[in-house]
Amino acid sequence: MKKALTLLVFIITLTSFAQKKAVNNDNPTKFMNTITAEKLKTKLTIVASDEMEGRDTGSKGQKKAGNYLIEQYKKSGIPFPKGASSYYQSVPASFMNARYGTLPDSENIWAYIEGSEKPNEVLVISAHYDHVGIKGGEVYNGADDDGSGTVAVLQIAEAFQKAKKEGHDPKRSILFLHVTGEEHGLHGSRFYSEHPLFPIANTVADINIDMIGRRDFDHPNTNNYVYVIGADRLSSDLHNITVAQNDKYTKLDLDFKFNDPKDPNHFYERSDHYNFAKFGIPAVFLFNGVHADYHQKSDEVDKIEFDALAKRAQLAFAIAWDLANRPERIVVDKPIQK
Ligand SMILES: [Zn+2]
């Protein structure tokens, strides 16, 4: 009897192992569709509320917003990364103020889903959660900049966690990274890239989301677009995956105007992905462009177009799904551009 039971356990173990091996992660649609305008609105209404005091780097309001993010990760059962001791990566004032400034200590916030097959290869999905605080007694809520990216990263993490719960673990690990100090000089992402939790060499890509909830001056009649910046600068694969996933799942008009290295705005150098790209990590930056409320107190939740925010977040998710699950990691086939 005992022997038979052992054999049975052995067979069950083998079977479940075989099932795990056969997990099909080809189609992200079911999980992608859990990223909805409604859920994003619920979260953004909190992240970009006056209570968060404009989320200036190191402020009480920013810490409150950070607490909210952590609460959400805990609620979804998404842990802080392996090798970390909490959801925080401290970013010291001395680092941020090395050249100039008087910022207080602040924190990046991170959460993590471990890969089932290649756990040592890590995909980063980033957005900055700081904004510019209170000026002249007015709270600058930064609903688009970058409340939109902040809640998108959170919702993308929840979608991956739901997939995991249903047996569709990502093959590679994913780090959800909410960086601080962006508005004062991309400090949080610079700190992470210089003090990475996972080796730079094992970091397969960064998907950075900064402002995806509005439309810009050049798109007065539609919000069904997104600017794609940087994808092809280091890796043809990353560009091709971005285009292919969009063709398959989101069908946004991908606008590459700002990807031109000669574009005078130089957006490629102006958000957090750049601190990954400068170390040779392929990075794609999703962005809606600049509008009249950019860095104004009027960048408020009631002006966010949640259908567009949802669709662009879904595109980020679909790109992430491919990067995390493809058999071989994407190839860097171009030199680092300075
Ligand atoms: Zn921003």
Boltz pocket constraint, residues with backbone or C-beta under 6 A from the ligand:
constraints:
  - pocket:
      binder: B
      contacts: [[A, 128], [A, 145], [A, 146], [A, 182], [A, 210], [A, 211]]
      max_distance: 6.0
